[in-house]
Amino acid sequence: MSFEPGAVHKDLEGAKLGMWLFLFTEMVLFGGLFLLYSAYRAKYTADFHRSGQELNAVIGVANTIILLTSSLTVAVSVTALQRGNKKLSLICLGMTIVFGVAFLANKYIEWSAEIRHGMFPNSPELLNHPDGVKMFFGLYYSMTGLHGIHVVAGIILLSFMFDFVRRNKITTSDYIKLENAGLYWHLVDIIWIFLLPLFYLAA
């Protein structure tokens, strides 16, 4: 069985293109939600402003720092493997996974506090508030919850990458899977950067 010269290169390019197409569909999904948010924000400006002040901005900013740092560590992991430093790559991958878990832990703490105060969809407390407040918290739980699902998926994906690097299934000469996983994680971070001002810094 013979292979044509450049066949491997084409496969790598195809893998990259496939990932970029997938990321594009994710951006379209969240882009639609951002447009929906903008429409209701324009209609209920005062309610959205007041509701944003009810959220814990400290946790929101802390989670932003966590995700930005995790973007750095996953990028270092890819670069380290490209340069043949498997140990550093694994350390940075492990750190990225820990940062992802820390993000989810903070989100759990935040959601728990909001739920204890009765501010969750269809709760008796929230139903007593104006429509704009109800819409704000509906979008808040929907959009941050969807983002949280993506974080969980990213942690699972990076965990597989960690195992593949450890077992040399991803190597210095064949790292496209790790690179694509890193791209996905960067997208998760970028989406959160948009969510932070929309909800926690709403003014």
Biotite code that builds the C-alpha atoms (Angstrom):
import biotite.structure as struc

atoms = struc.array([
    struc.Atom([0.000, 0.000, 0.000], chain_id="A", res_id=1, res_name="MET", atom_name="CA", element="C"),
    struc.Atom([1.470, 3.368, -0.975], chain_id="A", res_id=2, res_name="SER", atom_name="CA", element="C"),
    struc.Atom([0.827, 6.903, 0.155], chain_id="A", res_id=3, res_name="PHE", atom_name="CA", element="C"),
    struc.Atom([1.174, 9.990, -1.921], chain_id="A", res_id=4, res_name="GLU", atom_name="CA", element="C"),
    struc.Atom([3.653, 12.611, -0.780], chain_id="A", res_id=5, res_name="PRO", atom_name="CA", element="C"),
    struc.Atom([1.915, 15.257, 1.296], chain_id="A", res_id=6, res_name="GLY", atom_name="CA", element="C"),
    struc.Atom([-0.953, 12.979, 2.327], chain_id="A", res_id=7, res_name="ALA", atom_name="CA", element="C"),
    struc.Atom([-0.194, 13.423, 6.011], chain_id="A", res_id=8, res_name="VAL", atom_name="CA", element="C"),
    struc.Atom([0.022, 17.185, 5.554], chain_id="A", res_id=9, res_name="HIS", atom_name="CA", element="C"),
    struc.Atom([-3.427, 17.186, 3.940], chain_id="A", res_id=10, res_name="LYS", atom_name="CA", element="C"),
    struc.Atom([-4.850, 15.188, 6.832], chain_id="A", res_id=11, res_name="ASP", atom_name="CA", element="C"),
    struc.Atom([-3.454, 17.705, 9.321], chain_id="A", res_id=12, res_name="LEU", atom_name="CA", element="C"),
    struc.Atom([-4.889, 20.583, 7.337], chain_id="A", res_id=13, res_name="GLU", atom_name="CA", element="C"),
    struc.Atom([-8.225, 18.794, 7.183], chain_id="A", res_id=14, res_name="GLY", atom_name="CA", element="C"),
    struc.Atom([-8.215, 18.257, 10.945], chain_id="A", res_id=15, res_name="ALA", atom_name="CA", element="C"),
    struc.Atom([-7.517, 21.943, 11.524], chain_id="A", res_id=16, res_name="LYS", atom_name="CA", element="C"),
    struc.Atom([-10.208, 22.987, 9.070], chain_id="A", res_id=17, res_name="LEU", atom_name="CA", element="C"),
    struc.Atom([-12.708, 20.648, 10.710], chain_id="A", res_id=18, res_name="GLY", atom_name="CA", element="C"),
    struc.Atom([-11.986, 22.147, 14.131], chain_id="A", res_id=19, res_name="MET", atom_name="CA", element="C"),
    struc.Atom([-12.313, 25.707, 12.842], chain_id="A", res_id=20, res_name="TRP", atom_name="CA", element="C"),
    struc.Atom([-15.665, 24.832, 11.252], chain_id="A", res_id=21, res_name="LEU", atom_name="CA", element="C"),
    struc.Atom([-16.834, 23.349, 14.554], chain_id="A", res_id=22, res_name="PHE", atom_name="CA", element="C"),
    struc.Atom([-15.692, 26.442, 16.441], chain_id="A", res_id=23, res_name="LEU", atom_name="CA", element="C"),
    struc.Atom([-17.557, 28.587, 13.922], chain_id="A", res_id=24, res_name="PHE", atom_name="CA", element="C"),
    struc.Atom([-20.822, 26.761, 14.688], chain_id="A", res_id=25, res_name="THR", atom_name="CA", element="C"),
    struc.Atom([-20.195, 27.379, 18.392], chain_id="A", res_id=26, res_name="GLU", atom_name="CA", element="C"),
    struc.Atom([-19.662, 31.074, 17.740], chain_id="A", res_id=27, res_name="MET", atom_name="CA", element="C"),
    struc.Atom([-22.903, 31.207, 15.750], chain_id="A", res_id=28, res_name="VAL", atom_name="CA", element="C"),
    struc.Atom([-24.745, 29.574, 18.661], chain_id="A", res_id=29, res_name="LEU", atom_name="CA", element="C"),
    struc.Atom([-23.458, 32.017, 21.250], chain_id="A", res_id=30, res_name="PHE", atom_name="CA", element="C"),
    struc.Atom([-23.696, 34.905, 18.786], chain_id="A", res_id=31, res_name="GLY", atom_name="CA", element="C"),
    struc.Atom([-27.431, 34.293, 18.545], chain_id="A", res_id=32, res_name="GLY", atom_name="CA", element="C"),
    struc.Atom([-27.718, 34.320, 22.328], chain_id="A", res_id=33, res_name="LEU", atom_name="CA", element="C"),
    struc.Atom([-25.721, 37.554, 22.509], chain_id="A", res_id=34, res_name="PHE", atom_name="CA", element="C"),
    struc.Atom([-28.129, 39.139, 20.019], chain_id="A", res_id=35, res_name="LEU", atom_name="CA", element="C"),
    struc.Atom([-31.088, 37.932, 22.071], chain_id="A", res_id=36, res_name="LEU", atom_name="CA", element="C"),
    struc.Atom([-29.510, 39.415, 25.190], chain_id="A", res_id=37, res_name="TYR", atom_name="CA", element="C"),
    struc.Atom([-28.942, 42.731, 23.397], chain_id="A", res_id=38, res_name="SER", atom_name="CA", element="C"),
    struc.Atom([-32.572, 42.925, 22.287], chain_id="A", res_id=39, res_name="ALA", atom_name="CA", element="C"),
    struc.Atom([-33.935, 42.360, 25.785], chain_id="A", res_id=40, res_name="TYR", atom_name="CA", element="C"),
    struc.Atom([-31.265, 44.597, 27.318], chain_id="A", res_id=41, res_name="ARG", atom_name="CA", element="C"),
    struc.Atom([-32.464, 47.443, 25.099], chain_id="A", res_id=42, res_name="ALA", atom_name="CA", element="C"),
    struc.Atom([-36.060, 46.792, 26.156], chain_id="A", res_id=43, res_name="LYS", atom_name="CA", element="C"),
    struc.Atom([-35.408, 46.406, 29.910], chain_id="A", res_id=44, res_name="TYR", atom_name="CA", element="C"),
    struc.Atom([-32.323, 48.576, 30.438], chain_id="A", res_id=45, res_name="THR", atom_name="CA", element="C"),
    struc.Atom([-33.065, 49.599, 34.024], chain_id="A", res_id=46, res_name="ALA", atom_name="CA", element="C"),
    struc.Atom([-34.048, 46.077, 35.116], chain_id="A", res_id=47, res_name="ASP", atom_name="CA", element="C"),
    struc.Atom([-30.921, 44.575, 33.564], chain_id="A", res_id=48, res_name="PHE", atom_name="CA", element="C"),
    struc.Atom([-28.739, 47.160, 35.279], chain_id="A", res_id=49, res_name="HIS", atom_name="CA", element="C"),
    struc.Atom([-30.330, 46.488, 38.665], chain_id="A", res_id=50, res_name="ARG", atom_name="CA", element="C"),
    struc.Atom([-30.174, 42.723, 38.209], chain_id="A", res_id=51, res_name="SER", atom_name="CA", element="C"),
    struc.Atom([-26.498, 42.824, 37.253], chain_id="A", res_id=52, res_name="GLY", atom_name="CA", element="C"),
    struc.Atom([-25.728, 44.482, 40.555], chain_id="A", res_id=53, res_name="GLN", atom_name="CA", element="C"),
    struc.Atom([-27.186, 41.458, 42.354], chain_id="A", res_id=54, res_name="GLU", atom_name="CA", element="C"),
    struc.Atom([-24.532, 39.141, 40.935], chain_id="A", res_id=55, res_name="LEU", atom_name="CA", element="C"),
    struc.Atom([-21.179, 38.539, 42.601], chain_id="A", res_id=56, res_name="ASN", atom_name="CA", element="C"),
    struc.Atom([-18.783, 40.547, 40.440], chain_id="A", res_id=57, res_name="ALA", atom_name="CA", element="C"),
    struc.Atom([-15.793, 39.378, 42.518], chain_id="A", res_id=58, res_name="VAL", atom_name="CA", element="C"),
    struc.Atom([-16.444, 35.758, 41.543], chain_id="A", res_id=59, res_name="ILE", atom_name="CA", element="C"),
    struc.Atom([-17.073, 36.811, 37.945], chain_id="A", res_id=60, res_name="GLY", atom_name="CA", element="C"),
    struc.Atom([-13.732, 38.629, 37.721], chain_id="A", res_id=61, res_name="VAL", atom_name="CA", element="C"),
    struc.Atom([-11.934, 35.817, 39.585], chain_id="A", res_id=62, res_name="ALA", atom_name="CA", element="C"),
    struc.Atom([-13.278, 33.290, 37.095], chain_id="A", res_id=63, res_name="ASN", atom_name="CA", element="C"),
    struc.Atom([-12.094, 35.512, 34.252], chain_id="A", res_id=64, res_name="THR", atom_name="CA", element="C"),
    struc.Atom([-8.566, 35.531, 35.675], chain_id="A", res_id=65, res_name="ILE", atom_name="CA", element="C"),
    struc.Atom([-8.738, 31.754, 36.115], chain_id="A", res_id=66, res_name="ILE", atom_name="CA", element="C"),
    struc.Atom([-9.768, 31.153, 32.509], chain_id="A", res_id=67, res_name="LEU", atom_name="CA", element="C"),
    struc.Atom([-7.265, 33.626, 31.070], chain_id="A", res_id=68, res_name="LEU", atom_name="CA", element="C"),
    struc.Atom([-4.511, 31.892, 33.018], chain_id="A", res_id=69, res_name="THR", atom_name="CA", element="C"),
    struc.Atom([-5.765, 28.522, 31.787], chain_id="A", res_id=70, res_name="SER", atom_name="CA", element="C"),
    struc.Atom([-5.508, 29.784, 28.207], chain_id="A", res_id=71, res_name="SER", atom_name="CA", element="C"),
    struc.Atom([-1.874, 30.588, 28.860], chain_id="A", res_id=72, res_name="LEU", atom_name="CA", element="C"),
    struc.Atom([-1.127, 27.176, 30.345], chain_id="A", res_id=73, res_name="THR", atom_name="CA", element="C"),
    struc.Atom([-2.782, 25.260, 27.506], chain_id="A", res_id=74, res_name="VAL", atom_name="CA", element="C"),
    struc.Atom([-0.856, 27.359, 24.964], chain_id="A", res_id=75, res_name="ALA", atom_name="CA", element="C"),
    struc.Atom([2.412, 26.649, 26.813], chain_id="A", res_id=76, res_name="VAL", atom_name="CA", element="C"),
    struc.Atom([1.494, 22.954, 26.846], chain_id="A", res_id=77, res_name="SER", atom_name="CA", element="C"),
    struc.Atom([1.167, 22.861, 23.051], chain_id="A", res_id=78, res_name="VAL", atom_name="CA", element="C"),
    struc.Atom([4.379, 24.827, 22.528], chain_id="A", res_id=79, res_name="THR", atom_name="CA", element="C"),
    struc.Atom([6.278, 22.666, 25.010], chain_id="A", res_id=80, res_name="ALA", atom_name="CA", element="C"),
    struc.Atom([5.260, 19.475, 23.213], chain_id="A", res_id=81, res_name="LEU", atom_name="CA", element="C"),
    struc.Atom([6.202, 20.959, 19.853], chain_id="A", res_id=82, res_name="GLN", atom_name="CA", element="C"),
    struc.Atom([9.667, 21.594, 21.290], chain_id="A", res_id=83, res_name="ARG", atom_name="CA", element="C"),
    struc.Atom([9.941, 18.081, 22.696], chain_id="A", res_id=84, res_name="GLY", atom_name="CA", element="C"),
    struc.Atom([9.373, 18.948, 26.364], chain_id="A", res_id=85, res_name="ASN", atom_name="CA", element="C"),
    struc.Atom([6.806, 16.315, 27.275], chain_id="A", res_id=86, res_name="LYS", atom_name="CA", element="C"),
    struc.Atom([7.110, 16.858, 31.035], chain_id="A", res_id=87, res_name="LYS", atom_name="CA", element="C"),
    struc.Atom([6.338, 20.591, 30.829], chain_id="A", res_id=88, res_name="LEU", atom_name="CA", element="C"),
    struc.Atom([3.485, 19.871, 28.426], chain_id="A", res_id=89, res_name="SER", atom_name="CA", element="C"),
    struc.Atom([1.894, 17.467, 30.915], chain_id="A", res_id=90, res_name="LEU", atom_name="CA", element="C"),
    struc.Atom([2.386, 19.873, 33.825], chain_id="A", res_id=91, res_name="ILE", atom_name="CA", element="C"),
    struc.Atom([0.697, 22.709, 31.938], chain_id="A", res_id=92, res_name="CYS", atom_name="CA", element="C"),
    struc.Atom([-2.120, 20.448, 30.751], chain_id="A", res_id=93, res_name="LEU", atom_name="CA", element="C"),
    struc.Atom([-2.713, 19.340, 34.330], chain_id="A", res_id=94, res_name="GLY", atom_name="CA", element="C"),
    struc.Atom([-2.752, 22.972, 35.476], chain_id="A", res_id=95, res_name="MET", atom_name="CA", element="C"),
    struc.Atom([-5.293, 23.839, 32.783], chain_id="A", res_id=96, res_name="THR", atom_name="CA", element="C"),
    struc.Atom([-7.584, 21.052, 33.962], chain_id="A", res_id=97, res_name="ILE", atom_name="CA", element="C"),
    struc.Atom([-7.249, 22.234, 37.578], chain_id="A", res_id=98, res_name="VAL", atom_name="CA", element="C"),
    struc.Atom([-8.114, 25.789, 36.523], chain_id="A", res_id=99, res_name="PHE", atom_name="CA", element="C"),
    struc.Atom([-11.198, 24.475, 34.721], chain_id="A", res_id=100, res_name="GLY", atom_name="CA", element="C"),
    struc.Atom([-12.331, 22.629, 37.847], chain_id="A", res_id=101, res_name="VAL", atom_name="CA", element="C"),
    struc.Atom([-11.698, 25.772, 39.928], chain_id="A", res_id=102, res_name="ALA", atom_name="CA", element="C"),
    struc.Atom([-13.894, 27.758, 37.526], chain_id="A", res_id=103, res_name="PHE", atom_name="CA", element="C"),
    struc.Atom([-16.739, 25.263, 37.936], chain_id="A", res_id=104, res_name="LEU", atom_name="CA", element="C"),
    struc.Atom([-16.328, 25.285, 41.721], chain_id="A", res_id=105, res_name="ALA", atom_name="CA", element="C"),
    struc.Atom([-16.683, 29.078, 41.770], chain_id="A", res_id=106, res_name="ASN", atom_name="CA", element="C"),
    struc.Atom([-19.703, 28.855, 39.498], chain_id="A", res_id=107, res_name="LYS", atom_name="CA", element="C"),
    struc.Atom([-21.283, 26.287, 41.829], chain_id="A", res_id=108, res_name="TYR", atom_name="CA", element="C"),
    struc.Atom([-20.740, 28.609, 44.804], chain_id="A", res_id=109, res_name="ILE", atom_name="CA", element="C"),
    struc.Atom([-22.245, 31.525, 42.911], chain_id="A", res_id=110, res_name="GLU", atom_name="CA", element="C"),
    struc.Atom([-25.276, 29.639, 41.624], chain_id="A", res_id=111, res_name="TRP", atom_name="CA", element="C"),
    struc.Atom([-25.886, 28.165, 45.080], chain_id="A", res_id=112, res_name="SER", atom_name="CA", element="C"),
    struc.Atom([-25.959, 31.654, 46.597], chain_id="A", res_id=113, res_name="ALA", atom_name="CA", element="C"),
    struc.Atom([-28.418, 32.917, 43.972], chain_id="A", res_id=114, res_name="GLU", atom_name="CA", element="C"),
    struc.Atom([-30.654, 29.879, 44.422], chain_id="A", res_id=115, res_name="ILE", atom_name="CA", element="C"),
    struc.Atom([-30.638, 30.314, 48.217], chain_id="A", res_id=116, res_name="ARG", atom_name="CA", element="C"),
    struc.Atom([-31.893, 33.857, 47.676], chain_id="A", res_id=117, res_name="HIS", atom_name="CA", element="C"),
    struc.Atom([-34.675, 32.508, 45.488], chain_id="A", res_id=118, res_name="GLY", atom_name="CA", element="C"),
    struc.Atom([-33.336, 34.071, 42.291], chain_id="A", res_id=119, res_name="MET", atom_name="CA", element="C"),
    struc.Atom([-33.769, 31.247, 39.827], chain_id="A", res_id=120, res_name="PHE", atom_name="CA", element="C"),
    struc.Atom([-36.229, 30.700, 36.933], chain_id="A", res_id=121, res_name="PRO", atom_name="CA", element="C"),
    struc.Atom([-39.885, 30.238, 37.987], chain_id="A", res_id=122, res_name="ASN", atom_name="CA", element="C"),
    struc.Atom([-39.087, 30.636, 41.686], chain_id="A", res_id=123, res_name="SER", atom_name="CA", element="C"),
    struc.Atom([-41.762, 32.398, 43.787], chain_id="A", res_id=124, res_name="PRO", atom_name="CA", element="C"),
    struc.Atom([-39.238, 35.121, 44.681], chain_id="A", res_id=125, res_name="GLU", atom_name="CA", element="C"),
    struc.Atom([-38.255, 35.841, 41.081], chain_id="A", res_id=126, res_name="LEU", atom_name="CA", element="C"),
    struc.Atom([-41.870, 35.793, 39.876], chain_id="A", res_id=127, res_name="LEU", atom_name="CA", element="C"),
    struc.Atom([-42.553, 38.782, 42.136], chain_id="A", res_id=128, res_name="ASN", atom_name="CA", element="C"),
    struc.Atom([-40.029, 40.863, 40.183], chain_id="A", res_id=129, res_name="HIS", atom_name="CA", element="C"),
    struc.Atom([-40.613, 42.839, 36.948], chain_id="A", res_id=130, res_name="PRO", atom_name="CA", element="C"),
    struc.Atom([-40.407, 41.102, 33.586], chain_id="A", res_id=131, res_name="ASP", atom_name="CA", element="C"),
    struc.Atom([-36.969, 42.563, 32.885], chain_id="A", res_id=132, res_name="GLY", atom_name="CA", element="C"),
    struc.Atom([-35.511, 40.987, 36.019], chain_id="A", res_id=133, res_name="VAL", atom_name="CA", element="C"),
    struc.Atom([-37.059, 37.626, 35.140], chain_id="A", res_id=134, res_name="LYS", atom_name="CA", element="C"),
    struc.Atom([-35.604, 37.856, 31.637], chain_id="A", res_id=135, res_name="MET", atom_name="CA", element="C"),
    struc.Atom([-32.166, 38.817, 32.961], chain_id="A", res_id=136, res_name="PHE", atom_name="CA", element="C"),
    struc.Atom([-31.929, 35.823, 35.271], chain_id="A", res_id=137, res_name="PHE", atom_name="CA", element="C"),
    struc.Atom([-33.397, 33.516, 32.640], chain_id="A", res_id=138, res_name="GLY", atom_name="CA", element="C"),
    struc.Atom([-30.651, 34.538, 30.233], chain_id="A", res_id=139, res_name="LEU", atom_name="CA", element="C"),
    struc.Atom([-28.054, 34.460, 33.004], chain_id="A", res_id=140, res_name="TYR", atom_name="CA", element="C"),
    struc.Atom([-28.748, 30.836, 33.914], chain_id="A", res_id=141, res_name="TYR", atom_name="CA", element="C"),
    struc.Atom([-29.172, 29.767, 30.274], chain_id="A", res_id=142, res_name="SER", atom_name="CA", element="C"),
    struc.Atom([-26.019, 31.381, 28.909], chain_id="A", res_id=143, res_name="MET", atom_name="CA", element="C"),
    struc.Atom([-23.665, 30.768, 31.839], chain_id="A", res_id=144, res_name="THR", atom_name="CA", element="C"),
    struc.Atom([-25.085, 27.256, 32.183], chain_id="A", res_id=145, res_name="GLY", atom_name="CA", element="C"),
    struc.Atom([-24.428, 26.517, 28.509], chain_id="A", res_id=146, res_name="LEU", atom_name="CA", element="C"),
    struc.Atom([-20.943, 27.929, 28.911], chain_id="A", res_id=147, res_name="HIS", atom_name="CA", element="C"),
    struc.Atom([-20.448, 25.721, 31.976], chain_id="A", res_id=148, res_name="GLY", atom_name="CA", element="C"),
    struc.Atom([-21.357, 22.661, 29.906], chain_id="A", res_id=149, res_name="ILE", atom_name="CA", element="C"),
    struc.Atom([-18.660, 23.687, 27.437], chain_id="A", res_id=150, res_name="HIS", atom_name="CA", element="C"),
    struc.Atom([-16.162, 23.993, 30.289], chain_id="A", res_id=151, res_name="VAL", atom_name="CA", element="C"),
    struc.Atom([-17.032, 20.458, 31.432], chain_id="A", res_id=152, res_name="VAL", atom_name="CA", element="C"),
    struc.Atom([-16.606, 19.195, 27.861], chain_id="A", res_id=153, res_name="ALA", atom_name="CA", element="C"),
    struc.Atom([-13.272, 21.006, 27.669], chain_id="A", res_id=154, res_name="GLY", atom_name="CA", element="C"),
    struc.Atom([-12.040, 19.437, 30.901], chain_id="A", res_id=155, res_name="ILE", atom_name="CA", element="C"),
    struc.Atom([-12.972, 15.971, 29.639], chain_id="A", res_id=156, res_name="ILE", atom_name="CA", element="C"),
    struc.Atom([-11.281, 16.658, 26.296], chain_id="A", res_id=157, res_name="LEU", atom_name="CA", element="C"),
    struc.Atom([-8.099, 17.949, 27.931], chain_id="A", res_id=158, res_name="LEU", atom_name="CA", element="C"),
    struc.Atom([-8.061, 14.948, 30.274], chain_id="A", res_id=159, res_name="SER", atom_name="CA", element="C"),
    struc.Atom([-7.996, 12.659, 27.247], chain_id="A", res_id=160, res_name="PHE", atom_name="CA", element="C"),
    struc.Atom([-5.214, 14.787, 25.754], chain_id="A", res_id=161, res_name="MET", atom_name="CA", element="C"),
    struc.Atom([-3.243, 14.452, 28.996], chain_id="A", res_id=162, res_name="PHE", atom_name="CA", element="C"),
    struc.Atom([-3.526, 10.671, 28.805], chain_id="A", res_id=163, res_name="ASP", atom_name="CA", element="C"),
    struc.Atom([-2.596, 10.631, 25.114], chain_id="A", res_id=164, res_name="PHE", atom_name="CA", element="C"),
    struc.Atom([0.508, 12.740, 25.714], chain_id="A", res_id=165, res_name="VAL", atom_name="CA", element="C"),
    struc.Atom([1.468, 10.572, 28.690], chain_id="A", res_id=166, res_name="ARG", atom_name="CA", element="C"),
    struc.Atom([1.185, 7.407, 26.593], chain_id="A", res_id=167, res_name="ARG", atom_name="CA", element="C"),
    struc.Atom([2.934, 8.988, 23.583], chain_id="A", res_id=168, res_name="ASN", atom_name="CA", element="C"),
    struc.Atom([-0.187, 8.816, 21.424], chain_id="A", res_id=169, res_name="LYS", atom_name="CA", element="C"),
    struc.Atom([0.396, 12.546, 20.950], chain_id="A", res_id=170, res_name="ILE", atom_name="CA", element="C"),
    struc.Atom([4.002, 13.401, 20.214], chain_id="A", res_id=171, res_name="THR", atom_name="CA", element="C"),
    struc.Atom([6.283, 16.169, 19.031], chain_id="A", res_id=172, res_name="THR", atom_name="CA", element="C"),
    struc.Atom([5.641, 15.165, 15.426], chain_id="A", res_id=173, res_name="SER", atom_name="CA", element="C"),
    struc.Atom([1.912, 14.455, 15.815], chain_id="A", res_id=174, res_name="ASP", atom_name="CA", element="C"),
    struc.Atom([0.256, 17.007, 18.083], chain_id="A", res_id=175, res_name="TYR", atom_name="CA", element="C"),
    struc.Atom([-2.763, 18.127, 16.040], chain_id="A", res_id=176, res_name="ILE", atom_name="CA", element="C"),
    struc.Atom([-5.232, 16.664, 18.549], chain_id="A", res_id=177, res_name="LYS", atom_name="CA", element="C"),
    struc.Atom([-3.676, 18.648, 21.382], chain_id="A", res_id=178, res_name="LEU", atom_name="CA", element="C"),
    struc.Atom([-3.572, 21.783, 19.249], chain_id="A", res_id=179, res_name="GLU", atom_name="CA", element="C"),
    struc.Atom([-7.256, 21.440, 18.361], chain_id="A", res_id=180, res_name="ASN", atom_name="CA", element="C"),
    struc.Atom([-8.174, 20.803, 21.996], chain_id="A", res_id=181, res_name="ALA", atom_name="CA", element="C"),
    struc.Atom([-6.296, 23.993, 22.862], chain_id="A", res_id=182, res_name="GLY", atom_name="CA", element="C"),
    struc.Atom([-8.293, 25.919, 20.258], chain_id="A", res_id=183, res_name="LEU", atom_name="CA", element="C"),
    struc.Atom([-11.524, 24.671, 21.795], chain_id="A", res_id=184, res_name="TYR", atom_name="CA", element="C"),
    struc.Atom([-10.383, 25.766, 25.246], chain_id="A", res_id=185, res_name="TRP", atom_name="CA", element="C"),
    struc.Atom([-9.473, 29.217, 23.922], chain_id="A", res_id=186, res_name="HIS", atom_name="CA", element="C"),
    struc.Atom([-13.003, 29.539, 22.530], chain_id="A", res_id=187, res_name="LEU", atom_name="CA", element="C"),
    struc.Atom([-14.454, 28.691, 25.944], chain_id="A", res_id=188, res_name="VAL", atom_name="CA", element="C"),
    struc.Atom([-12.319, 31.470, 27.434], chain_id="A", res_id=189, res_name="ASP", atom_name="CA", element="C"),
    struc.Atom([-13.303, 34.016, 24.777], chain_id="A", res_id=190, res_name="ILE", atom_name="CA", element="C"),
    struc.Atom([-17.007, 33.346, 25.307], chain_id="A", res_id=191, res_name="ILE", atom_name="CA", element="C"),
    struc.Atom([-16.604, 33.990, 29.033], chain_id="A", res_id=192, res_name="TRP", atom_name="CA", element="C"),
    struc.Atom([-14.859, 37.300, 28.327], chain_id="A", res_id=193, res_name="ILE", atom_name="CA", element="C"),
    struc.Atom([-18.070, 38.378, 26.576], chain_id="A", res_id=194, res_name="PHE", atom_name="CA", element="C"),
    struc.Atom([-20.314, 36.999, 29.327], chain_id="A", res_id=195, res_name="LEU", atom_name="CA", element="C"),
    struc.Atom([-18.497, 38.902, 32.085], chain_id="A", res_id=196, res_name="LEU", atom_name="CA", element="C"),
    struc.Atom([-19.498, 42.451, 31.018], chain_id="A", res_id=197, res_name="PRO", atom_name="CA", element="C"),
    struc.Atom([-22.966, 41.380, 29.864], chain_id="A", res_id=198, res_name="LEU", atom_name="CA", element="C"),
    struc.Atom([-23.982, 40.057, 33.263], chain_id="A", res_id=199, res_name="PHE", atom_name="CA", element="C"),
    struc.Atom([-21.532, 40.996, 36.012], chain_id="A", res_id=200, res_name="TYR", atom_name="CA", element="C"),
    struc.Atom([-20.610, 44.462, 34.797], chain_id="A", res_id=201, res_name="LEU", atom_name="CA", element="C"),
    struc.Atom([-24.003, 45.392, 33.350], chain_id="A", res_id=202, res_name="ALA", atom_name="CA", element="C"),
    struc.Atom([-24.331, 49.172, 33.632], chain_id="A", res_id=203, res_name="ALA", atom_name="CA", element="C"),
])
